[in-house]
Amino acid sequence: MTKVVNKDISEQFYMDRDGNLVPIPVSNNALIEKMFAHLPTRMIMKFVSAPWYANLQRMAMNTFFTSFLVSGFVHKNGIKLSEYKKKKYTSFHDFFKRDIKPESRPFTVDDKALLSPCDCKASVYKIAEDASFKIKGVPYTAGEVLDDEELAKEFCGGYMYLLRLSLDDYHHYMYPVAGDKTADRKIDGKLYTVHPLIHQYCAVYRENARQFCTITTDRGDRVIVMQVGALGVGKVANDNEDAARVAQGEEQGHFEFGGSTILVLTSAGSYEPEESLRENTQLGYETIVKMGERIGGI
């Protein structure tokens, strides 16, 4: 029997991998609603979503004085510092790009598995044969997201995994599969928030700045890994933007300050999503996932 869920409930809770509801901090939704509720505040959001503003914000967060913000942020967001390498942080930005202990995010190398590249709140969407899909009711095409209609054709009939990082998540990310990657491609754009409520106001995944590479596995499967810039994220810092051979679980890079999103597109007939992710998405819930966990497989 198909479960039925009240939309209001799905906007108040995440789902964990065991099927338990986890409350979303009320302040997250309330702040977004206030920012976009009126024309004047929407105009302010257009201003602060400009890349140059994000660069100024990052410079400010690099100052010593912002290190005093760390303890309050840790407490408010329930961050477990025991999972991270011990360090004295010189600024809030230094804290934000903190390194985790390897044992805190264990994973098993498996060439038949698609691993989550990051800590996130995950959803998954089928890409139709015409390359279209919908996120929270907003229509997209793979061509619009990739800014490349020819490349998009390779992913018709596959899946798009939307992996949204919130402020409390670890903001480093790894390669979800092994294979030969292309050089990174960059697409200029805005830096709107990627909170789910934003979909009522703009199509962020074709308007925001993005960067991606395509990985071809030894079986010939094609996987796109795309980093999406967002409010406060003025820089996607990838370790190697050139073409290279990459290993599953190898660190790819990190975001510099702010929530953001990674999109993973898979070619048809390759990685099928985990049933729990597919079902939770259909019910309207995002699923809490940690870096290295399996999100799909062959």
Secondary structure by P-SEA (a helix, b strand, c coil): cbbbbcaaaaaabbbcccbbbbbccaaaaaaaaaacccaaaaaaaaaaacaaaaaaaaaaaaccccccaaaaaaaaaccccccccccccccaaaaaacccccccbbbbbcccccccccccbbbbbbbcccccccccccccccccccccaaaaaaaccbbbbbbbbccccccbbbbccccccccbbbbbbccccccccccccccccccccccbbbbbcccbbbbbbbbbbcccccccccccccbbbbccccccccccccccbbbbbbccccccccaaaaaaaaabbbbbbccccccccc
